[in-house]
Amino acid sequence: MATDIRLKEELPTVTDLLVETYTECSRLNHLGHEPLPSRDAVAEIVADLYEVLYPGYGKRQNLHIGNIAYYVGSIIDALHDKLTNQIARALRHELCEESPHVDCEKMAQPKAVELLRRLPDIRKVLEQDVDAAYRGDPAARTHHEVIFSYPGLEAITVYRVAHELYRLGVPFIPRMMTEFAHSKTGIDIHPGATIGPGFFIDHGTGVVIGETTEIGVGVKVYQGVTLGALSFTKDDDGELLKGSYKRHPTLRDGVVVYANATILGGNTVVGERAVIGSNVWLTESVPPDTTVVLEKPRLRLRGAKLSHEPLTYEI
């Protein structure tokens, strides 16, 4: 450890200068208000949800039909309390300035319970997602392997829970959940997107799915795919309009999108069973049963021993 006391004497000045910015840059701090949702608490909620959505794959092993009800019941009870607390914090931040006397816990509890009520239906959809990954990837040996090790399934699982909270009007927490999954998997799914069952993300790194994206049943996308916005609407002052107006594409049932393809625009609809090839940039609709690919590229190979001129091959 450094021992020059003269340098350490500068720290109070550094502190004063930093504190001054808390007034000048007020958007970067949250002082004098009720606490916001906790990132650590939201991560704990996600971990608890994994325990009940995929029992036996997580922290607790040796589960069987005789003890599963007790184990899951204890987690559901804890989730009720954690969700109610964090949802109340999120609602309080949204309402405190306009309605400071609102009972946010009273508003939060029904939303927490409703999410828990929806978990059985979420599991039924996730079973189709797991099966889609198993059937869609020849490298997948078992459904267990998909659940244990596929980042695409992890991102989809968190999205499916976050989407229900989004539908319930819960602020902050849905996006915190999906960004938590994004940081772990490299897959960015906005909780507002609408995604049908049997969704498979192969490999996954770099996939981006925007807020108003609509995805049908049995869709498969590969790494690096972007389902994004083509342009953004602005108000009279030139500021971007916020909200969930349709600005991202629609993928109908059975669509396959290969690696690094980019599909943009709220009016862009990819029809049933269409196939979008790698590296395609798509801003217009595609009819059903259509394959969209780039023209064959030309490789240029320069070999010093062969020739001073580049060799050109068509592939």
C-alpha positions in Angstrom: 0.0 0.0 0.0 1.2 3.5 -0.8 2.4 5.5 2.2 2.8 9.1 0.9 0.5 10.9 3.2 0.7 14.1 1.1 -1.1 12.4 -1.8 -3.8 11.0 0.5 -4.5 14.6 1.8 -5.9 15.4 -1.7 -8.8 13.0 -1.3 -11.1 15.4 0.5 -10.7 17.8 -2.4 -11.5 15.0 -4.9 -14.6 14.1 -2.8 -15.8 17.7 -2.9 -15.3 18.0 -6.6 -17.2 14.7 -7.2 -20.1 15.7 -4.9 -20.4 19.0 -6.9 -21.2 16.9 -10.0 -24.2 15.4 -8.2 -25.9 18.7 -8.7 -24.5 19.5 -12.1 -25.1 16.0 -13.5 -28.3 15.2 -11.7 -29.5 12.6 -14.2 -26.6 10.3 -13.0 -27.7 10.0 -9.4 -30.8 9.0 -7.4 -30.6 10.9 -4.1 -33.3 11.7 -1.6 -35.8 9.2 -2.9 -37.0 5.8 -2.1 -34.7 3.0 -3.2 -34.8 1.7 -6.7 -35.0 -2.0 -7.6 -31.8 -3.9 -6.7 -29.8 -5.6 -9.4 -28.6 -8.2 -7.0 -32.2 -8.9 -5.8 -33.4 -9.2 -9.4 -30.5 -11.7 -10.2 -31.7 -13.7 -7.1 -35.2 -13.7 -8.5 -34.0 -15.0 -11.8 -32.1 -17.8 -10.0 -35.1 -18.8 -8.0 -37.3 -18.8 -11.1 -34.8 -21.2 -12.7 -35.2 -23.6 -9.7 -39.0 -23.9 -10.2 -39.0 -23.8 -14.0 -36.3 -26.4 -14.3 -36.3 -28.3 -11.0 -33.4 -30.7 -10.5 -31.1 -28.8 -12.9 -30.0 -26.1 -10.4 -28.7 -25.8 -6.9 -30.9 -28.5 -5.4 -30.3 -32.1 -6.6 -32.0 -35.4 -5.5 -35.5 -34.0 -6.0 -38.3 -36.5 -6.5 -42.1 -36.5 -6.5 -42.2 -37.0 -2.8 -40.3 -33.8 -1.9 -40.8 -31.5 -4.9 -44.0 -29.9 -3.6 -42.3 -28.8 -0.4 -39.2 -27.5 -2.2 -41.1 -25.6 -4.8 -43.6 -24.3 -2.3 -40.8 -22.7 -0.2 -39.3 -21.1 -3.3 -42.7 -19.7 -4.5 -43.2 -18.3 -1.0 -39.9 -16.5 -1.1 -40.5 -15.3 -4.7 -43.8 -13.8 -3.6 -41.9 -11.6 -1.1 -39.0 -10.8 -3.3 -41.1 -9.9 -6.3 -43.5 -7.8 -4.2 -40.7 -5.8 -2.7 -38.9 -5.2 -6.0 -42.0 -4.4 -8.0 -43.1 -2.0 -5.3 -39.8 -0.2 -5.6 -40.1 0.1 -9.3 -43.7 1.3 -9.1 -42.8 3.8 -6.3 -40.2 5.4 -8.5 -42.7 5.8 -11.3 -45.5 7.2 -9.1 -43.8 8.9 -6.2 -43.6 12.4 -7.7 -47.2 12.5 -8.9 -48.8 10.3 -6.2 -46.5 10.2 -3.2 -49.1 8.6 -0.9 -49.9 5.6 -3.1 -49.5 2.2 -1.4 -47.1 0.6 -3.8 -46.8 -2.6 -2.0 -50.6 -3.0 -2.3 -50.3 -2.4 -6.1 -47.2 -4.7 -6.4 -48.5 -7.8 -4.7 -51.3 -8.7 -7.2 -48.7 -8.3 -10.0 -46.3 -10.6 -8.2 -48.9 -13.2 -7.6 -50.2 -13.0 -11.2 -46.7 -13.7 -12.5 -46.5 -16.8 -10.2 -49.9 -17.9 -11.5 -48.5 -17.8 -15.1 -45.4 -20.0 -14.4 -47.2 -23.3 -15.3 -48.1 -21.9 -18.7 -44.5 -20.5 -19.1 -43.2 -24.0 -18.5 -45.4 -25.5 -21.2 -44.0 -23.0 -23.7 -40.4 -23.6 -22.5 -40.9 -27.3 -23.1 -41.6 -26.5 -26.8 -38.5 -24.3 -26.9 -36.3 -27.0 -25.4 -37.7 -29.5 -27.9 -37.1 -27.1 -30.8 -33.5 -26.8 -29.8 -33.1 -30.5 -29.5 -34.7 -31.2 -32.9 -33.1 -28.3 -34.6 -29.5 -28.9 -33.6 -27.8 -32.2 -34.7 -25.1 -31.6 -32.0 -27.7 -31.8 -29.2 -27.6 -35.3 -27.8 -30.4 -34.9 -25.2 -32.9 -32.5 -23.9 -30.9 -32.4 -20.7 -27.9 -31.0 -22.6 -30.0 -28.2 -24.0 -31.2 -27.2 -20.6 -27.8 -27.4 -19.0 -25.7 -25.7 -21.6 -27.5 -23.7 -24.3 -27.2 -20.0 -23.9 -30.1 -19.5 -26.3 -32.5 -21.3 -24.0 -31.2 -19.3 -21.0 -31.9 -16.0 -22.8 -35.4 -17.2 -23.9 -36.3 -18.4 -20.4 -35.5 -15.1 -18.9 -37.3 -13.3 -21.7 -40.5 -15.4 -21.2 -40.7 -14.4 -17.6 -39.7 -10.8 -18.2 -42.3 -10.5 -21.0 -45.1 -11.4 -18.6 -44.0 -8.7 -16.2 -43.8 -6.3 -19.1 -47.4 -7.2 -20.0 -48.4 -6.6 -16.4 -47.1 -3.0 -16.6 -44.1 -3.5 -14.3 -41.4 -0.9 -15.0 -37.6 -1.4 -14.8 -37.6 -5.1 -13.7 -38.4 -6.8 -17.1 -35.5 -4.9 -18.8 -33.2 -5.6 -15.8 -33.9 -9.3 -16.2 -33.3 -9.4 -20.0 -30.1 -7.3 -19.7 -28.9 -9.7 -16.9 -29.4 -12.5 -19.4 -27.8 -10.4 -22.2 -24.6 -9.9 -20.0 -24.4 -13.7 -19.5 -25.3 -15.0 -23.0 -24.6 -12.1 -25.5 -28.2 -12.4 -26.6 -30.3 -9.2 -26.3 -34.1 -9.8 -26.3 -36.3 -6.9 -25.4 -39.0 -8.0 -23.0 -41.6 -6.3 -25.1 -41.0 -8.5 -28.1 -43.7 -11.1 -28.9 -42.3 -14.6 -29.5 -44.3 -17.8 -30.2 -43.4 -21.2 -28.8 -40.8 -23.5 -30.3 -38.3 -20.7 -30.6 -34.6 -21.7 -31.1 -31.5 -19.5 -31.1 -28.6 -21.6 -32.3 -25.2 -20.5 -30.9 -26.7 -17.1 -30.1 -23.9 -14.6 -29.5 -24.8 -11.2 -30.9 -28.5 -11.8 -31.5 -30.6 -8.7 -31.1 -34.4 -8.7 -31.0 -36.1 -5.3 -30.7 -39.1 -4.3 -28.6 -41.9 -4.5 -31.2 -40.6 -7.6 -33.0 -43.2 -10.3 -33.6 -42.1 -13.9 -34.0 -44.4 -16.8 -34.8 -44.3 -20.5 -34.0 -41.2 -22.7 -34.7 -38.8 -19.9 -35.7 -35.1 -20.5 -35.7 -32.3 -17.9 -35.8 -28.6 -18.1 -35.7 -25.8 -16.1 -34.1 -25.4 -12.4 -35.0 -29.0 -11.9 -36.3 -30.5 -8.5 -35.8 -34.2 -7.8 -35.8 -34.1 -4.1 -35.6 -35.6 -0.7 -36.5 -35.1 0.9 -39.9 -35.9 4.4 -38.8 -37.1 6.3 -35.8 -40.1 8.7 -35.6 -39.3 12.1 -34.1 -41.6 14.7 -32.6 -41.7 18.4 -33.6 -38.6 19.2 -31.5 -36.6 16.5 -33.2 -36.7 14.1 -30.2 -37.2 10.4 -30.6 -40.7 9.3 -29.9 -40.8 6.7 -27.1 -43.2 3.8 -26.8 -44.1 0.6 -28.4 -45.2 1.8 -31.9 -44.3 -0.9 -34.5 -40.8 -0.3 -35.7 -39.3 -3.9 -35.7 -40.0 -6.7 -38.2 -42.4 -9.6 -38.1 -41.3 -13.2 -38.7 -44.2 -15.6 -39.4 -44.3 -19.3 -38.4 -41.4 -21.6 -39.5 -39.0 -18.9 -40.6 -35.3 -19.6 -40.5 -32.7 -16.7 -40.3 -29.1 -17.6 -40.8 -26.0 -16.0 -39.2 -25.4 -12.3 -39.3 -28.6 -11.5 -41.2 -30.1 -8.1 -40.5 -33.9 -7.6 -40.9 -35.2 -4.1 -40.2 -38.4 -2.1 -40.1 -41.9 -2.3 -38.7 -43.5 -2.9 -42.1 -41.1 -5.8 -42.9 -42.9 -9.1 -42.8 -41.1 -12.4 -43.5 -43.7 -14.9 -44.6 -44.2 -18.5 -43.4 -41.4 -20.9 -43.8 -39.2 -18.4 -45.6 -35.4 -18.8 -45.3 -33.1 -15.7 -44.9 -29.5 -16.5 -45.8 -26.4 -15.4 -43.9 -25.3 -11.7 -44.1 -28.5 -10.6 -45.9 -29.6 -7.0 -45.3 -33.4 -7.0 -45.6 -35.7 -4.0 -45.4 -38.7 -5.3 -47.4 -41.3 -8.0 -47.0 -40.7 -11.6 -48.2 -43.5 -13.9 -49.4 -44.0 -17.3 -47.7 -41.8 -20.2 -48.8 -39.1 -17.9 -50.2 -35.4 -18.2 -49.9 -33.4 -14.9 -49.8 -29.6 -15.1 -50.3 -26.8 -12.9 -51.5 -25.2 -13.5 -54.9 -22.2 -15.7 -54.8 -19.2 -13.8 -53.7 -15.8 -13.9 -55.4 -12.7 -14.9 -53.4 -9.3 -13.4 -54.4 -6.3 -15.4 -53.4 -2.8 -14.0 -53.8 0.0 -16.5 -53.7 3.6 -15.3 -54.1 5.0 -18.6 -55.3 2.2 -19.0 -57.8 1.9 -15.6 -59.4 2.2 -12.0 -58.7 -1.4 -11.6 -59.9 -4.3 -12.4 -57.6 -6.2 -15.6 -58.3 -10.0 -15.2 -58.5 -12.5 -18.0 -57.7 -16.2 -18.0 -57.8 -17.9 -19.9 -54.9 
